[in-house]
Amino acid sequence: MADVGEVLMSVLSTIRVPKPGDRVHKDECALSFSSPESEGGLYVCMNSFLGFGRQYVERHHARTGQRAYFHITRTRKAKEDDSNSGSGHPPKKKPTRLAIGIEGGFDVEQELYEEDYKVVILPDRQEVTSDDLATMPDVVRERVSLSMAGIMSADSVSHALQVQQWDGELRQESRHAPELKQLDNGVKIPPSGWRCEVCDLQENIWMNLTDGKMMCGRRYFDGSGGNNHALLHFQQTGFPIAVKLGTITPDGGDVYSYDEDDMVLDSKLPEHLAHFGINMMTMEKTERTMTELEIAVNQRVGEWEVIQESGTTLRPMFGPGVTGMKNLGNSCYLNSVMQVLFTVPDFQQKYVSNIDKIIDDAPSDPTQDFKTQVAKLGYGLLSGDYSKPAPDPADETGASEPRGDQIGIAPRMFKALVGRGHPEFSTNRQQDAQEFLLHFINMVERNCRTGSNPSEAFRFLVEERIVCQQSQKAKYTQRVDYMVQLPVQMDQATNTEELQEAERRREEGDSSAPTVRAQIPFTACMAALNEPEVLTDFWSSAVQSKTTATKTTRFASFPDHLVIQIKKFTFGLDWVPKKLDVSIDVPDTLDLSALRATGQQPGEELLPEVAPPPLMTPDVEVKAPVLDDSTVSQLCEMGFPLEACRKAVYYTGNTGIDAAMNWIMGHMDDADFASPLVMPGCSSGTTPTESLSEEHLATIVSMGFSREQATKALRATSNVLDRAVDWIFSHLDDLESMDVSEGGRSAAESEGGREPPPPGPRVKDGPGKYELFAFISHMGTSTMCGHYVCHIKKDHQWVIFNDQKVCASEKPPKDLGYLYFYRRVSE
């Protein structure tokens, strides 16, 4: 064996020192979930700075010829038990701040580790420590030492992407506070005995700092809180900030700015309080602060307890297919969705069965390859390699019973890759699991241009039948979809009397009024889905004018796996998003056979294919109307797509925000909802001479359409892929004259002139009978906050996946789910 110094000299040109901007993967293997804590540690390539576990470093060496690796091993230190409880577990402190990872906040794991570093030279695995470098030539010692120091000091990619601390109490000074004008109306506030001046409520009282009015606060989603009178007072007067009475101490109090819609700081609070006779230095706290209330919501008994099956002794599960996933900071939505998807055989076969080939074919930087990272995640979940009990920090002997937490996997690379470039999924904020599911399916579609496409397991066709009520002629269209959105029929609740009694007690200020959840029959929701929709402004080509029509929706095909979303999230009268607290008796089995589309009926006449006339100005000159930019901006700020907002303003004739909002709520399910608005006098799409993206063309062709059809769709939608896909699925009738065959070639190009299959997306079809195998539940007031867990049925046993905790479920709360997953039952 050659001298190690000579070997280092021979590979010195391949050893780099990390520069600013270099991605250093020193916490996670690029091809597995091995880490420095894993057996064998982690090997960081000293040229590319990619990390590899023991099982993959030899492969990387053989493939690239790289020989020098920085080897990191990390072993956990024993924690000293500073409690006298005798339980072996230090008592957990109750959180006092709405924060993570800082003093007083919610606990995060803070393990103490001992680390060992050295350079390993392959293939002979010669080892070089920092002490060994001291005896080597200067040029070797300097380069290798700088590289080692650079890797050790560099922020790992995972660290840069993961939020370690979060403080929900950081507040900004209100812009209204410094120059706040207070009315000299003689109002003096007593030190106690506060009541709402409208409803006499005695809790959650806020004093407006402009006029001293005392009003109750907002009503929470579960019916508790106040009756919104402080908010209504602001809307009527414009007086912007208020302080919560009962939270005032010499250190301050809760101040809310209705204009800024946030908790704020008021540097002049003592002065503002003194104006109304309140001496802040003598006040004592008598009510919970907003922070304490939010913490209580995150720990409250009710929906959270039921969905997580708290209070029940759950049996931890370990082994293949029951691997937990670490929460990377509001990543429970991703964890729940991916746990369910890798229960579907199509995803298992695509990514896990072919794991060896996928890794062999991976590019030089596998951290940026979609197929590799999805396969890595799938194998990590199904193999059982990481489904082992997490070590108990207070039990070094391993004698205690497993706590339910697993070592699990931390999907940092996966989350970074699928969220890259997305305005929401690239952040550490909580997200909507339904939106992420569709986002991920879209990425699968784009990356499965050849071979099998697992998203076809969910893809189905919807037939929409529109009947002109004046001519009784019909129009049929088909569109593709991946889930059924089921409306919640609140007016069909079976416990109306209980709900009304609870509401009456809350309005009377009864703080002991119970929280009653509306009981909604599943059959009522399905009936609402199947009801014909009345279109009051339908342009009929048969009568050449606007008239009334009815639209019915049916399944043109039944997928292998059916996803049903319960539309719990809606808008209140003030357009504020809210969640419906409901219980729905979702069945274990479904038979949707009666909902299969039948197509054109015998003797039924179709509406003529005639385009509606252009909008004309009185002088018969075609002009593009001017849109109200302020209304468009208001709608965009609510989170709706720009083109949809422009359409809303255009089709409601610039009549204001309310009319435009009503239009949006009525057209959100339209296939062209976010497609560009084409107004009279304006051209649409791209001209034939404009170049189209070859990548976009290939993506659409891979879905079974011809190149000509893909070209037409892209030109009709300004070369925007998402819009083109929506367009092509909603214009299948327009494409009937265009041939399509396997591989997207025209019939003339097909070998042997084979007859092409009908145009349209590839869908699987079969009987419409299903059984429930998984559901995802949400806890909290909106999709932007709270927590997700999922329940999956494995071998006739329901299993709850709550991030790193995986346990046998005792009471799966099937009535409180948000997304339900069914699979076809074989006849």
C-alpha positions in Angstrom: 0.0 0.0 0.0 1.4 3.4 -1.0 2.3 5.9 1.6 -0.8 8.0 2.5 1.0 11.2 2.0 1.9 10.2 -1.5 -1.6 9.2 -2.2 -2.9 12.5 -1.0 -0.4 14.3 -3.2 -1.7 12.3 -6.2 -5.3 13.3 -5.6 -4.6 16.8 -4.5 -6.0 18.3 -7.7 -9.4 16.8 -7.0 -9.7 18.3 -3.5 -11.6 21.5 -3.5 -12.2 24.2 -0.8 -15.9 25.1 -0.6 -16.6 28.6 -1.9 -19.6 30.8 -1.2 -22.6 29.3 -3.1 -21.3 25.7 -3.0 -24.0 23.3 -1.8 -22.4 21.2 0.9 -24.5 18.0 1.7 -23.0 17.0 5.0 -26.1 15.9 6.8 -27.8 13.5 4.4 -26.8 10.9 1.7 -27.9 11.9 -1.8 -29.2 8.4 -2.5 -30.5 7.3 0.9 -31.4 8.7 4.3 -28.0 7.8 5.8 -26.5 10.6 8.0 -23.5 11.1 10.2 -25.5 9.4 13.0 -26.1 6.3 10.9 -23.9 3.2 11.1 -20.8 3.9 9.1 -21.3 7.7 9.1 -21.4 9.9 6.0 -18.8 10.4 3.3 -18.7 13.9 1.7 -17.0 14.0 -1.7 -14.2 16.6 -1.4 -14.8 17.6 -5.0 -18.6 17.8 -5.5 -19.5 18.0 -1.8 -22.2 15.4 -2.2 -22.8 13.2 0.8 -23.0 9.4 0.6 -23.7 6.6 3.1 -21.5 3.6 3.5 -23.6 1.6 1.0 -23.2 4.2 -1.8 -19.7 5.7 -1.4 -18.0 2.8 -3.2 -20.5 3.2 -6.1 -19.7 6.9 -6.4 -16.0 6.2 -6.3 -16.3 3.6 -9.1 -18.5 5.8 -11.2 -16.5 9.1 -10.9 -13.0 8.0 -10.0 -13.1 10.4 -7.0 -10.9 9.1 -4.2 -10.9 11.7 -1.4 -13.9 11.8 1.0 -14.4 13.7 4.2 -15.8 11.2 6.7 -18.2 12.4 9.4 -19.4 10.2 12.3 -21.7 11.5 15.0 -22.6 9.7 18.2 -25.2 10.9 20.7 -24.1 11.9 24.2 -26.0 10.8 27.2 -28.2 13.6 28.6 -27.8 14.3 32.3 -31.1 14.0 34.2 -31.5 17.2 36.2 -34.9 16.3 37.6 -35.8 14.6 40.8 -38.9 13.1 39.5 -37.4 9.6 39.5 -39.1 8.8 36.2 -36.0 9.0 34.1 -37.6 11.7 32.1 -37.0 15.4 32.9 -40.4 17.2 33.3 -41.5 19.1 30.2 -42.0 22.8 30.8 -45.3 24.2 29.7 -44.8 26.5 26.7 -45.3 30.2 27.5 -44.4 31.6 24.1 -45.8 30.9 20.7 -42.4 29.9 19.4 -40.3 26.9 18.4 -36.7 26.3 19.5 -36.3 29.3 21.9 -36.7 29.7 25.6 -40.3 29.4 26.6 -41.4 28.0 23.3 -42.5 24.5 22.2 -39.8 21.9 22.6 -37.7 20.6 19.7 -35.2 17.9 19.9 -31.8 19.3 21.0 -29.5 16.3 21.0 -25.9 16.6 22.1 -23.4 14.8 19.8 -19.7 14.0 19.7 -18.3 14.2 16.2 -15.3 12.6 14.5 -13.8 13.9 11.3 -11.2 12.4 9.0 -10.3 12.0 5.3 -10.7 8.6 3.8 -9.0 7.7 0.5 -10.7 5.0 -1.6 -10.4 2.3 -2.7 -8.1 1.1 0.1 -9.9 3.3 2.8 -6.7 4.9 4.0 -7.5 7.3 6.8 -6.0 10.8 7.5 -6.7 12.8 10.6 -5.9 16.4 11.3 -2.9 15.2 13.4 -1.6 13.1 10.5 -1.6 16.2 8.3 1.0 17.9 10.5 3.7 15.5 9.2 2.9 16.0 5.5 4.3 18.4 2.9 3.1 22.0 3.2 1.2 22.0 0.0 -0.8 18.9 1.0 -1.4 20.0 4.6 -2.6 23.5 3.5 -5.0 22.3 0.8 -6.5 19.4 2.7 -6.8 21.4 6.0 -8.6 24.2 4.2 -11.0 21.8 2.5 -11.7 20.0 5.8 -12.2 23.3 7.6 -14.4 24.6 4.8 -16.7 21.6 4.9 -17.0 21.7 8.7 -17.8 25.4 8.8 -20.1 25.5 5.8 -23.9 25.5 6.4 -25.3 22.3 5.2 -28.0 22.5 2.5 -30.5 21.0 4.9 -29.7 23.6 7.6 -30.2 26.4 5.1 -33.6 25.0 4.1 -34.9 24.1 7.6 -36.1 26.6 10.1 -34.6 25.8 13.5 -36.3 28.5 15.4 -39.5 30.4 15.0 -41.0 33.1 17.2 -44.7 33.8 16.7 -44.5 36.7 19.2 -42.3 39.0 17.2 -44.4 42.1 16.5 -43.9 45.3 14.7 -44.7 48.8 15.8 -48.1 49.9 14.5 -47.8 52.7 11.9 -50.9 54.2 13.7 -49.4 54.3 17.2 -47.0 57.2 17.1 -49.5 59.8 15.8 -52.7 58.2 17.1 -55.5 60.8 17.6 -57.6 60.1 20.7 -61.0 61.7 21.2 -61.5 64.0 24.2 -64.9 62.5 25.0 -64.5 62.2 28.8 -64.5 58.4 28.8 -62.8 56.8 31.8 -62.3 53.1 32.0 -62.8 51.3 35.3 -60.1 48.9 36.5 -62.5 45.9 36.3 -66.0 44.9 35.5 -65.7 45.4 31.8 -68.6 44.4 29.5 -69.1 44.7 25.8 -71.2 47.8 25.1 -73.3 45.9 22.6 -73.9 42.4 23.9 -72.8 42.5 27.6 -70.2 39.8 27.1 -67.8 39.9 30.0 -64.8 38.1 28.4 -62.5 38.9 25.5 -63.1 42.6 25.8 -61.1 45.1 23.7 -60.9 48.8 24.2 -60.5 51.0 21.2 -57.6 53.4 21.8 -59.2 56.2 19.8 -62.6 56.6 21.5 -62.4 54.2 24.5 -65.3 52.0 23.3 -65.3 48.5 24.9 -66.3 45.8 22.6 -66.0 42.0 22.4 -63.4 40.3 20.2 -63.7 38.0 17.2 -65.6 34.8 17.2 -63.3 31.8 16.8 -64.0 29.0 14.3 -65.4 26.7 17.1 -67.9 29.3 18.2 -66.0 30.5 21.2 -64.4 34.0 21.6 -66.6 37.0 21.1 -69.3 38.3 18.7 -67.1 40.4 16.5 -68.3 43.8 17.9 -64.8 45.3 18.2 -64.2 44.5 14.5 -67.6 45.9 13.5 -66.8 49.1 15.4 -63.6 49.5 13.4 -65.4 48.9 10.1 -67.9 51.6 11.0 -65.5 54.2 12.4 -62.1 53.4 11.0 -60.5 53.7 14.4 -57.6 51.3 13.9 -56.1 49.9 17.1 -57.4 48.4 20.3 -56.0 46.8 23.5 -57.3 43.7 25.2 -58.5 44.6 28.7 -57.3 42.0 31.2 -53.9 41.6 29.5 -52.5 44.9 30.6 -49.5 44.8 33.0 -46.6 47.2 33.7 -44.8 45.4 30.9 -47.5 46.1 28.3 -50.6 44.4 26.9 -52.1 42.8 23.7 -52.6 45.5 21.1 -54.3 44.7 17.7 -54.4 46.8 14.6 -57.5 46.1 12.6 -56.2 48.2 9.7 -52.9 46.2 9.6 -54.7 43.0 10.5 -52.1 41.8 13.0 -50.9 42.0 16.6 -48.7 45.0 16.9 -46.6 47.0 19.4 -47.6 50.5 20.7 -44.6 52.3 22.1 -47.0 55.0 23.5 -49.3 52.5 25.2 -48.9 54.0 28.7 -49.8 57.4 27.3 -52.7 56.1 25.3 -54.1 54.2 28.3 -53.7 57.2 30.6 -55.9 59.2 28.3 -58.8 57.0 29.4 -57.8 56.9 33.1 -55.9 53.6 33.1 -52.6 53.5 35.0 -50.6 50.8 33.3 -48.2 50.5 36.3 -51.0 49.3 38.6 -52.8 46.9 36.3 -52.7 43.1 36.8 -53.3 40.4 34.2 -56.7 38.8 34.5 -57.2 37.2 31.0 -55.1 35.0 28.8 -53.1 36.8 26.1 -53.6 36.1 22.5 -50.4 34.1 22.5 -51.7 31.9 25.4 -55.0 31.4 23.6 -53.2 30.3 20.4 -51.0 27.9 22.4 -54.2 26.5 24.0 -55.7 26.0 20.6 -52.6 24.0 19.7 -53.1 21.8 22.8 -56.9 21.9 23.2 -59.1 18.9 23.7 -61.5 18.4 20.8 -60.6 18.0 17.1 -56.9 17.7 17.8 -57.3 15.1 20.5 -59.8 13.0 18.5 -57.9 13.0 15.3 -54.6 12.2 16.9 -56.3 9.6 19.1 -54.8 11.2 22.2 -55.8 9.7 25.5 -55.6 6.2 24.1 -52.6 3.9 24.6 -51.5 3.2 21.0 -49.2 0.4 20.1 -46.1 1.6 18.2 -45.5 -0.1 14.9 -42.1 -0.8 13.3 -41.0 -2.5 10.1 -41.5 -2.2 6.3 -44.3 0.1 5.2 -44.7 1.8 8.6 -41.9 4.3 8.6 -42.3 7.7 10.2 -41.3 11.0 8.7 -39.7 13.9 10.6 -41.6 17.2 10.6 -39.2 19.7 9.1 -41.3 22.6 10.3 -44.9 22.7 9.0 -44.2 19.8 6.7 -46.9 17.5 8.0 -49.0 18.1 4.9 -46.2 16.7 2.7 -45.6 13.8 5.1 -49.3 12.7 5.1 -49.7 12.9 1.3 -46.5 10.9 0.6 -47.3 8.2 3.1 -50.6 7.6 1.3 -49.2 7.8 -2.2 -46.6 5.1 -1.5 -49.4 2.8 -0.4 -50.6 2.9 -4.0 -49.1 0.0 -6.1 -48.5 2.2 -9.1 -46.1 4.4 -7.2 -44.4 1.5 -5.5 -43.8 -0.2 -8.9 -42.6 2.9 -10.6 -40.2 4.1 -8.0 -39.4 1.4 -5.4 -39.3 -1.8 -7.4 -36.8 -0.2 -9.8 -34.7 1.6 -7.2 -31.4 -0.1 -8.3 -31.9 0.9 -11.9 -33.0 4.4 -11.0 -29.9 4.9 -8.9 -27.6 3.5 -11.5 -29.1 5.9 -14.1 -29.0 8.9 -11.8 -27.2 12.0 -13.0 -24.0 13.3 -11.5 -26.0 15.4 -9.0 -28.8 13.1 -7.8 -30.0 15.7 -5.3 -31.6 17.6 -8.2 -33.1 14.6 -10.0 -36.9 14.2 -9.5 -37.0 10.4 -10.2 -34.1 9.7 -7.9 -35.4 11.7 -5.0 -38.9 10.2 -5.2 -37.4 6.7 -5.4 -35.2 7.5 -2.4 -38.2 8.6 -0.4 -40.4 5.6 -1.5 -37.7 3.1 -0.6 -37.1 4.9 2.7 -40.8 4.5 3.6 -41.3 1.0 2.4 -38.0 -0.8 3.2 -38.2 -0.7 7.0 -34.5 0.3 7.2 -35.4 3.5 9.1 -38.5 2.1 10.9 -36.8 1.6 14.2 -37.5 3.1 17.7 -35.8 6.4 18.3 -33.4 6.3 21.1 -34.7 7.7 24.4 -32.4 10.4 25.5 -33.0 9.5 29.2 -32.6 5.8 28.7 -29.1 4.8 27.7 -29.7 1.1 28.5 -32.5 0.7 26.1 -34.6 -1.0 28.8 -37.7 1.1 28.5 -40.6 0.4 26.3 -40.6 2.0 22.8 -42.3 5.4 23.0 -43.7 5.4 19.4 -41.3 7.9 17.9 -39.1 6.4 15.2 -35.7 7.2 13.8 -37.7 7.8 10.7 -36.7 9.8 7.6 -36.3 13.5 7.1 -37.3 14.3 3.5 -35.2 17.5 3.3 -33.9 17.0 -0.3 -37.3 15.8 -1.5 -39.1 18.8 0.0 -36.5 21.2 -1.4 -36.8 19.7 -4.9 -40.6 19.5 -5.2 -41.0 23.0 -3.7 -38.3 24.7 -5.8 -39.7 27.8 -7.5 -43.1 27.4 -6.0 -44.2 30.5 -4.1 -45.8 28.4 -1.3 -44.2 24.9 -1.2 -40.7 26.4 -1.2 -41.4 28.0 2.2 -41.7 26.5 5.7 -45.3 27.7 6.1 -48.2 25.3 6.5 -49.9 24.4 3.3 -53.0 22.8 2.0 -52.5 19.0 1.6 -55.0 18.9 -1.3 -53.0 21.6 -3.2 -49.8 19.7 -2.6 -51.2 16.5 -3.8 -52.2 18.1 -7.1 -48.9 19.9 -7.3 -47.0 16.6 -6.9 -49.2 14.7 -9.4 -48.5 17.5 -11.9 -44.8 17.0 -11.3 -45.2 13.3 -11.9 -47.0 14.0 -15.1 -44.2 16.2 -16.3 -41.5 13.7 -15.4 -43.1 10.6 -16.8 -42.7 11.2 -20.5 -41.7 7.6 -21.1 -42.7 4.4 -19.4 -45.4 4.0 -16.8 -47.1 7.0 -15.3 -48.3 6.3 -11.7 -50.6 9.3 -11.7 -52.9 7.5 -14.1 -54.1 5.6 -11.0 -56.0 8.8 -10.0 -56.8 10.2 -13.5 -60.4 10.1 -14.7 -62.6 11.8 -17.2 -65.6 13.9 -16.3 -68.5 14.4 -18.7 -70.4 17.7 -18.5 -73.8 17.8 -20.2 -75.3 21.3 -20.7 -78.9 21.5 -21.8 -80.4 24.7 -23.2 -83.7 25.1 -21.5 -85.2 27.0 -24.4 -84.3 24.7 -27.2 -83.7 21.5 -25.2 -80.6 20.9 -27.2 -77.5 19.6 -25.4 -73.7 20.1 -25.5 -71.3 17.5 -24.2 -67.7 18.1 -23.1 -65.1 16.1 -21.3 -62.3 17.2 -19.0 -59.7 15.3 -16.9 -59.7 15.4 -13.2 -57.8 13.7 -10.3 -60.2 14.1 -7.4 -63.9 14.7 -6.5 -64.6 17.8 -4.5 -67.6 17.1 -2.3 -69.6 20.1 -1.0 -70.7 20.2 2.7 -74.4 20.6 3.1 -74.7 22.5 6.4 -78.4 22.8 6.0 -78.7 19.0 6.0 -77.3 18.6 9.6 -79.1 16.0 11.6 -78.5 17.7 15.0 -79.9 21.1 14.1 -81.6 21.6 17.5 -78.3 21.0 19.4 -76.5 23.4 17.2 -79.1 26.1 17.7 -79.1 25.7 21.4 -75.3 25.9 21.6 -75.4 29.0 19.4 -78.0 30.6 21.6 -76.0 30.0 24.8 -72.8 31.5 23.1 -74.7 34.6 22.1 -75.9 35.0 25.6 -72.3 35.0 26.8 -72.4 31.5 28.4 -68.8 30.5 28.5 -69.7 26.9 29.5 -71.7 26.3 26.3 -70.4 23.1 24.7 -68.8 22.9 21.3 -71.3 21.0 19.1 -70.1 19.7 15.8 -72.6 19.5 12.9 -73.5 16.0 11.9 -73.8 15.9 8.1 -75.0 12.7 6.2 -72.6 11.7 3.4 -75.6 10.9 1.2 -76.6 14.5 1.4 -73.2 15.7 0.2 -73.3 13.2 -2.7 -76.8 14.3 -3.6 -75.7 17.9 -3.8 -72.8 16.9 -6.1 -75.2 15.2 -8.5 -77.8 17.9 -8.6 -78.1 19.7 -11.9 -76.5 23.2 -11.8 -78.6 26.1 -13.2 -76.7 28.4 -15.6 -78.5 31.7 -15.8 -76.3 33.4 -18.3 -75.7 30.7 -20.8 -75.2 31.7 -24.5 -77.1 29.2 -26.6 -76.0 28.7 -30.1 -79.4 27.3 -30.9 -81.3 30.4 -30.1 -78.4 32.8 -30.6 -78.9 34.6 -27.3 -78.3 34.2 -23.6 -80.7 32.0 -21.8 -81.0 29.5 -18.9 -79.3 26.1 -19.0 -78.7 23.2 -16.7 -75.4 21.4 -16.3 -75.0 17.9 -15.0 -71.7 16.2 -14.2 -71.0 12.5 -14.5 -68.0 10.1 -14.6 -66.9 9.3 -18.1 -64.4 6.8 -16.5 -63.7 5.4 -13.1 -60.1 5.5 -11.9 -58.3 2.7 -10.0 -58.0 5.0 -7.0 -60.5 7.7 -6.2 -59.7 10.8 -4.1 -62.6 12.7 -2.4 -62.0 16.1 -0.9 -64.5 17.3 1.7 -64.8 21.0 1.0 -64.5 22.1 4.6 -62.8 25.4 3.8 -65.0 28.2 2.5 -65.5 32.0 2.7 -67.7 33.8 5.2 -69.9 36.8 4.3 -66.9 39.0 4.8 -64.7 36.9 2.5 -62.6 35.7 5.4 -61.6 32.0 5.0 -63.1 29.7 7.6 -63.3 26.0 8.3 -66.5 24.2 8.8 -66.4 22.0 11.9 -68.4 19.0 10.7 -68.7 15.3 11.2 -69.6 13.3 8.1 -70.4 9.6 8.1 -68.1 8.7 5.3 -68.7 5.0 4.3 -66.1 2.3 4.1 -67.4 1.2 0.7 -68.8 3.2 -2.3 -70.8 2.3 -5.3 -70.8 5.1 -7.9 -72.0 3.0 -10.8 -75.1 5.0 -11.1 -73.0 8.1 -11.8 -71.4 6.8 -15.0 -71.9 9.1 -18.0 -74.1 7.8 -20.8 -73.2 10.3 -23.6 -75.7 11.6 -26.1 -79.2 10.2 -25.6 -81.2 8.6 -28.4 -83.1 11.3 -30.3 -81.3 14.1 -28.5 -80.1 17.1 -30.6 -76.8 18.8 -30.0 -76.3 22.5 -29.8 -74.7 23.9 -33.1 -71.0 24.6 -32.9 -71.3 28.3 -33.4 -69.2 30.8 -31.6 -71.0 33.6 -29.6 -70.9 37.1 -31.2 -68.2 39.5 -30.0 -69.1 42.2 -27.5 -69.8 45.4 -29.5 -69.8 49.0 -28.4 -72.7 51.3 -29.4 -70.8 52.5 -32.4 -70.4 48.9 -33.6 -66.6 49.3 -33.4 -64.9 46.3 -31.6 -62.9 47.7 -28.7 -61.2 46.2 -25.7 -62.8 47.6 -22.6 -60.7 49.1 -19.8 -60.7 46.9 -16.6 -60.8 48.4 -13.1 -57.3 47.8 -11.9 -58.1 48.4 -8.3 -60.7 45.7 -8.3 -58.3 43.3 -10.1 -55.6 44.1 -7.5 -58.0 43.4 -4.6 -58.9 40.0 -6.0 -55.3 39.1 -6.6 -54.5 40.0 -3.0 -57.0 37.4 -2.0 -54.8 34.8 -3.7 -56.7 34.2 -7.0 -54.9 33.9 -10.3 -54.4 37.2 -12.2 -56.2 36.1 -15.4 -59.1 34.8 -13.3 -59.4 38.2 -11.6 -59.3 40.0 -14.9 -62.1 37.7 -16.3 -64.2 38.4 -13.2 -64.0 42.1 -13.6 -64.6 41.9 -17.3 -67.6 39.6 -17.2 -69.2 41.6 -14.4 -68.8 44.9 -16.3 -66.6 46.7 -13.8 -69.5 46.7 -11.4 -67.3 46.3 -8.2 -65.6 43.8 -5.9 -68.8 42.0 -4.7 -70.0 41.2 -8.2 -66.5 40.1 -9.3 -66.1 37.9 -6.2 -69.4 36.2 -6.8 -68.3 35.5 -10.4 -65.0 33.9 -9.1 -66.8 31.7 -6.6 -69.1 30.5 -9.3 -66.4 29.7 -11.9 -63.5 28.3 -9.7 -64.1 24.8 -11.1 -64.0 25.9 -14.7 -61.3 24.2 -16.7 -60.2 27.6 -18.2 -60.5 29.5 -14.9 -56.9 30.7 -15.0 -56.5 30.8 -18.7 -55.7 34.2 -20.3 -58.6 36.6 -20.9 -59.2 37.3 -24.6 -61.2 40.5 -25.1 -62.6 41.8 -28.4 -60.0 43.5 -30.5 -57.2 41.5 -28.9 -55.4 38.6 -30.4 -55.0 35.5 -28.3 -52.2 32.9 -27.9 -49.0 32.8 -29.9 -48.6 33.3 -33.6 -47.5 30.4 -35.7 -44.1 31.9 -36.2 -43.4 32.1 -32.4 -41.2 29.2 -31.1 -42.8 26.7 -28.7 -41.0 25.0 -25.9 -39.8 21.5 -27.0 -40.0 20.5 -23.3 -43.7 21.5 -23.1 -44.4 19.8 -26.4 -42.8 16.6 -25.2 -44.7 16.7 -21.9 -48.1 16.9 -23.7 -47.1 14.3 -26.3 -46.2 11.9 -23.5 -49.8 12.1 -22.3 -51.0 10.5 -25.5 -51.6 13.5 -27.7 -50.1 14.1 -31.1 -47.5 16.8 -31.7 -50.0 18.8 -33.7 -52.5 18.7 -30.9 -49.9 19.8 -28.4 -48.8 22.6 -30.7 -52.4 23.8 -31.0 -52.9 23.8 -27.2 -49.7 25.7 -26.5 -50.4 28.3 -29.2 -53.9 28.8 -27.7 -52.5 29.4 -24.2 -49.4 31.6 -24.9 -47.0 28.7 -24.5 -47.9 28.1 -20.8 -47.8 24.4 -20.0 -50.3 24.2 -17.2 -52.8 26.2 -19.2 -52.2 24.1 -22.3 -52.9 20.9 -20.4 -56.1 22.3 -19.1 -57.0 23.6 -22.5 -56.4 20.3 -24.3 -58.5 18.3 -21.8 -61.4 20.8 -22.1 -61.3 20.9 -25.9 -61.3 17.2 -26.7 -64.2 17.6 -29.1 -62.2 20.2 -31.0 -59.4 17.7 -31.5 -61.4 14.8 -32.9 -60.3 15.6 -36.4 -56.7 15.5 -35.4 -55.1 12.0 -35.5 -53.1 10.7 -32.5 -51.2 7.4 -32.0 -48.7 5.9 -29.7 -45.8 8.1 -29.0 -47.7 11.2 -30.2 -47.0 10.5 -34.0 -49.6 11.2 -36.6 -51.2 8.3 -38.4 -49.1 8.9 -41.4 -46.0 8.6 -39.3 -47.1 5.4 -37.5 -45.5 2.2 -38.6 -47.7 0.2 -40.8 -50.4 2.8 -40.8 -51.9 1.4 -37.6 -55.3 2.9 -36.8 -54.7 5.5 -34.0 -56.6 5.3 -30.7 -59.1 8.0 -30.0 -57.6 11.3 -28.9 -57.5 12.2 -25.3 -55.6 11.4 -22.1 -54.8 7.8 -21.1 -57.2 6.8 -18.4 -57.9 3.5 -16.6 -61.5 2.5 -16.4 -63.5 -0.2 -14.6 -66.4 -0.7 -12.2 -67.3 2.2 -9.9 -67.2 0.2 -6.7 -64.6 1.2 -4.1 -63.4 0.6 -0.6 -61.7 3.2 1.7 -58.0 2.6 2.4 -56.7 5.9 3.7 -57.7 9.4 4.8 -55.9 12.6 5.7 -57.2 14.7 8.5 -56.6 18.4 9.3 -56.6 20.0 12.7 -56.8 23.8 13.0 -58.8 26.8 11.8 -57.5 26.9 8.2 -55.3 25.1 5.7 -52.6 27.6 6.4 -52.1 26.5 10.0 -52.7 23.5 12.2 -51.6 20.0 11.7 -52.1 17.0 9.4 -52.1 13.3 10.1 -53.1 10.3 8.0 -54.7 7.0 8.7 -53.9 4.1 6.3 -55.4 0.6 6.3 -52.6 -2.0 6.1 -53.5 -5.7 6.3 -56.9 -5.0 7.7 -55.4 -2.8 10.5 -55.8 0.9 10.5 -52.5 2.7 11.2 -52.1 6.3 12.2 -49.1 8.2 10.8 -48.4 11.3 12.9 -45.1 12.5 11.6 -42.5 10.3 13.4 -45.1 8.4 15.4 -46.6 5.4 13.7 -49.0 3.3 15.8 -51.9 0.9 15.4 -55.1 2.9 15.4 -57.8 2.1 17.9 -60.5 4.6 16.9 -59.8 6.0 13.4 -61.8 9.2 13.2 -63.2 8.6 9.7 -65.9 11.2 10.2 -63.4 14.1 10.6 -61.2 13.5 7.5 -60.3 16.1 4.8 -59.1 13.9 2.0 -60.4 10.3 1.5 -58.7 7.7 -0.7 -60.6 4.8 -2.1 -59.4 1.8 -4.3 -61.4 -0.2 -6.7 -63.0 -3.4 -5.5 -62.6 -6.2 -8.0 -65.9 -7.7 -9.2 
